[in-house]
Amino acid sequence: GITYIVLKYRLPQGNHELPLADAEQAVRLVRSHASEWGVNPAKVGIMGASAGGHLASTLATHYSSPETRPDFQILFYPVITMDPAYTHAGSRANLLGEKPSKELQDKFCNELQVTPDTPKAFIMVSSDDTVVPVANSINYYNALIDNKVPVTLHAYPNGGHGWGYGDGFTYKRQWTGELEKWLREEIK
């Protein structure tokens, strides 16, 4: 009962709006083909991992219309912030350039952009992630809670970064089961 569509989005190459524009267009496309593809247009979410998690959380906090607002977000060890104190430096430089203004930086600190209209979230991290600091997920989680947005956070004790669907991740059965349960209960 789940349709999964993969978005190959454009990298910024100096235009920080390109990835978000591609994500919004993907949601529009899915909703416009919903009946043809057997998709419920009221249950369109976005999922992303690492830098893709930043794009997913950017769409969840920066969508431009009800048509492009995802109904939920699923984030694996996401980059959330552009704050140099705890961002992933490569993701920040790729999206914003080497010396972004404070205003541009804050615009893409998605933990600062959460509102009560931000869609519900399912977040997964490993406590020992040394690539993307866990503070990204914790601060986003707290912002969602502060805005009364339903959120679930799973922090596994180890696994590092980039485990995704890999069979080598010790907690694969747990996270896939928890995500399936969440989708059944939260995305009715």
C-alpha positions in Angstrom: 0.0 0.0 0.0 3.0 2.3 -0.3 4.2 4.0 -3.5 7.8 5.1 -3.4 9.0 7.6 -5.9 12.7 8.6 -6.1 13.6 12.2 -6.9 16.8 13.0 -8.6 17.1 16.7 -7.8 19.5 19.2 -9.2 22.4 20.3 -7.1 22.6 24.0 -6.3 25.7 25.0 -8.4 25.4 28.5 -7.0 21.5 28.6 -6.9 20.4 27.5 -3.4 16.7 27.5 -4.6 17.1 24.6 -7.1 16.8 21.6 -4.8 13.7 23.0 -3.1 12.1 23.9 -6.5 12.7 20.3 -7.6 11.2 18.9 -4.4 8.1 21.1 -4.8 7.7 20.1 -8.4 7.9 16.4 -7.4 5.1 16.8 -4.9 3.0 18.6 -7.5 3.7 15.9 -10.0 2.7 13.1 -7.6 -0.5 14.8 -6.7 -1.4 15.6 -10.3 -1.0 11.9 -11.2 -2.4 10.5 -8.0 -5.4 8.8 -9.5 -3.4 7.4 -12.4 -0.7 6.0 -10.1 -3.1 4.8 -7.3 -1.8 7.3 -4.8 -3.9 9.1 -2.2 -3.1 12.8 -2.8 -3.7 13.6 0.9 -1.0 11.2 1.9 2.1 12.4 0.1 5.2 12.6 2.2 8.9 13.2 1.7 11.8 11.1 2.9 15.5 11.9 2.9 18.8 10.9 4.4 21.8 13.0 5.3 21.9 16.0 2.9 18.7 14.6 1.4 17.2 14.9 4.9 18.0 18.6 4.7 16.1 18.9 1.4 13.2 16.9 2.9 13.1 19.1 6.0 13.5 22.2 3.8 10.4 21.2 1.9 8.5 20.5 5.2 9.4 24.0 6.5 9.6 26.1 3.3 6.8 24.8 1.0 5.2 27.6 -1.0 1.6 26.4 -1.1 -0.8 23.8 0.2 -0.3 21.9 -3.1 3.5 21.5 -2.3 3.2 20.9 1.4 4.1 17.3 2.2 1.7 15.5 4.6 4.6 13.9 6.5 8.4 13.8 6.6 10.8 10.8 7.2 14.3 11.8 8.0 17.4 9.5 8.3 20.4 11.1 10.1 19.5 14.4 8.5 21.4 17.6 8.1 18.9 20.1 9.5 20.9 23.2 10.2 23.3 25.5 8.4 24.7 26.8 11.7 28.5 26.3 11.4 28.6 25.2 15.0 27.0 21.9 14.2 26.2 21.5 10.6 27.8 19.2 8.1 30.3 21.6 6.5 30.2 20.1 3.0 26.4 20.2 2.8 26.5 23.9 3.9 29.1 24.8 1.4 27.4 22.9 -1.4 24.0 24.6 -0.7 25.0 28.1 0.4 28.5 28.6 -0.9 31.6 29.3 1.1 30.6 32.6 2.8 26.8 32.9 3.0 25.2 35.9 4.7 23.7 35.3 8.2 20.2 35.9 6.7 20.7 33.1 4.1 22.3 30.8 6.6 19.3 31.2 9.0 16.8 30.8 6.2 18.1 27.2 5.7 18.5 26.4 9.5 15.3 24.4 9.3 15.0 24.1 13.1 14.4 27.9 13.0 11.7 27.6 10.4 9.3 25.1 12.1 5.7 26.3 12.6 2.6 24.6 13.8 1.9 23.9 10.1 5.1 21.9 9.6 4.1 18.3 8.8 4.5 15.4 11.3 7.9 13.7 11.3 9.6 10.4 11.9 13.4 10.9 12.6 16.1 8.2 12.9 19.7 8.7 14.0 22.6 6.9 15.5 24.1 8.3 18.7 27.6 7.7 17.4 27.1 9.6 14.1 30.4 11.6 13.6 29.5 12.9 10.1 26.3 14.8 10.9 26.0 15.8 14.6 23.0 14.3 16.3 22.2 17.9 17.5 20.7 18.4 14.1 18.0 15.9 14.8 17.6 16.8 18.5 17.2 20.5 17.8 14.7 19.9 15.0 12.8 17.5 17.3 12.6 20.1 20.0 11.4 22.7 17.5 8.7 20.4 16.3 7.6 19.7 20.0 7.7 23.4 20.8 5.3 23.9 17.9 3.1 21.0 18.8 3.9 19.1 15.6 3.7 15.3 16.1 7.1 13.8 15.9 8.8 10.5 16.6 12.5 10.2 17.2 14.5 7.0 17.3 18.1 7.2 18.4 20.0 4.0 18.1 23.2 3.6 20.2 25.5 2.8 17.3 25.6 2.6 13.5 27.3 5.8 12.6 26.2 7.6 9.5 24.8 6.3 6.2 23.3 3.0 7.2 20.1 3.5 5.2 18.6 0.1 4.1 21.9 -1.7 4.6 21.7 -5.2 6.1 24.8 -4.5 8.1 23.0 -2.0 10.3 22.3 -3.8 13.6 19.0 -2.1 14.1 17.6 -2.5 10.6 14.7 -4.8 11.7 13.8 -2.4 14.5 13.7 0.8 12.4 11.9 -0.8 9.5 9.3 -2.2 12.0 9.0 1.1 13.8 8.6 3.1 10.5 5.9 0.6 9.3 4.1 0.9 12.6 4.3 4.7 12.4 3.0 4.8 8.8 0.1 2.6 9.7 -0.9 4.6 12.8 0.0 8.2 11.8 -0.7 8.2 8.1 -4.2 6.7 8.2 
